[in-house]
Amino acid sequence: MDNEILIPTLSKIGFSDIYIALCNNFGNFKDGKTPSINVIRESNILYPCMSYSNRDKCFYMEEIINDLIIYLSISFNKGLIECIYSIKNIEEEFATFASRFDSLAVLNNYKFEDLVKCNLPISASDNDFKNILEQVLMLDKEFKAELQNEL
C-alpha cells in the first residue's frame, strides 16, 4: 500500500484529529491499568469481529477489502493501548505496510508529538478500556469504509 492512497484516506476521516483527542482524553500514565478479565471477556462477546489472544494480551481482527488483507491488532499492558495496522496484498506472503496508529497520525499532522501528552491512549479503569476500544473500532470502521471507496 502506498501513501498516495493512505494519506488522503486518513485525512478524509480526520484520523489524526480523532486519535489526538483519544490520546489526550485517556492519558493518565501514572494510573494506567490492564483491563480485568471480565471486561476482556465482555469485549470479546460484544465485538464478535475480534479474536482475543491471551498469550499476547491483544485483540485482533482481519478483514479483506478488494485484494488487501487488513489486520488490526489492539494490544494492552499496564493501561497502554497499542493499535497496529498490518496490510498486505492477498497474493503476497508479507505485509506491504505496517504501522502503529501514532505513526499514522503523524502522516497527517507532523505536530502530533507536540499535541499529545502520550502517543498511546491509556486506560486507568475498565470503563476507560471499554471507551478506548469502542473509539478505536469506530475509527477502524471509518478507515476501512473510506479505503474501500478509494480502491
N, C-alpha and C positions, 0 to 999 in steps of 0.2 A: 504494500500500500504506500502510495507516495503522498507527500504533503500537499500536492495540488488538489486532492480530494479531501484530505483530512482537515487541513486548516480551515477552509470555508465551511465544512460541516460543523466543526467545533464552534466557529464564530456564529453561525446561524442559530444555534441553540443556546448561545450565551454561556457555553461551558465554563469559561474562566470565571465569569462573574458568579455563577452558581456555586462553583467549587470554592472560590474565595469566601463566599458567605458561609458555606458549610464549615470550612476550617475555622473561621472566626466565631461562629456560633457554638462550636464544640472544640474549644482549645484549652481546656483546663488540664494542663500537663501533670501537675502535681497530684491531682485526684483521679488520674486515669485508672480504669478498672476493666478487666476482662469480663465479658458478659457471663451471667450464670448459665449453667447447663440447661435450665428450664427455658430461658429466653432463646437459646440456640435451638432447642427442640421446637419451640413455638414458631420461630422464624422459618425453620425447615418445613413446617406444615403450612404456614401462611404463604410462603413463596415456593410452590412445588417446582418451579422452573430451576431452582437451585439445588445443588447437592452439597453435602457437608463432609469434609474430611476431618475427622477427629485428630488424626496424626499431625496434620498440617495446621490445624486450627484455622480453617478457612472455608468459606462458601465459594462455590464456583458454578459457572454455567457456560454452556456452549450453544451458539446459535449459528445457523448457516444463512447468509444473505448473499444471493446470487452465487458466485463461485468463491466466496470468502467464508472462512470459519472464524467466528469472533468468540474468543474465550475471555471471560471476565472472572478474575479471582479477587475475592474480598477476604483478606486475612486480618486477624486481630490478635493483639497481645498487649496486656497491661494498658488497655484503653486505646492504643494507636490502631487506627483502621487504615489499612493499605489496600488500595484498589489498583489493579493492573489489567490492562488490555493486552492481549496477545492475538494478533490477526495473521492468518495465513491463507494462501490460496489452497483450494481443495486438492489440487494436484501436487502441491509441494509438501515436502516432509517437515520442514522447519518454518517457524513464524517469519514472515517478512517484516513484521512490525511488532514491537512490544514496548509498552511504556506505562509508567505509573501515572495516576491522574494528575499529580502535581506537575509532572513534566509536560503533560498535555496542556495544562492551564498556562504554562509559560509560553507555549507556542502562540497563544492569542494575547497574552499580556506579559510582556517582558518585565514588568514591575511586580510580578506575582510575589516574589520573596519579600518585598517591602510592604505588601498589603496584608500579609497573614502573620499571626502570632506563631503558628506552627504549620508546616506544609502538609500535614495529615490531620484529618479530624480525630478528635479524642473523645471517647466515651467515659464519663465519670459515673455512670449508672446504667442499669438495664434499660431504662427508658431512653437515655441518650443513645444507646446502641440501636434500639429499635428505630428511633428517629433518623439516625445517620443511615442505617441500612435502607430505610424507605426512600430517603432522598437520593442515595446512590443508585438505587434501582430505577427511580423516576428519570434520573439523568441518563442512565444506560438506555432506557426505553426511548427517550428523545434522540439520543445519539444514533441508535440503530435505525429508527424511523427515518431520520434525515439522511443517514448514509444510504439507505435503500433508495431514497429519492434521487440521490446523486449518482448512483451506479446505473 
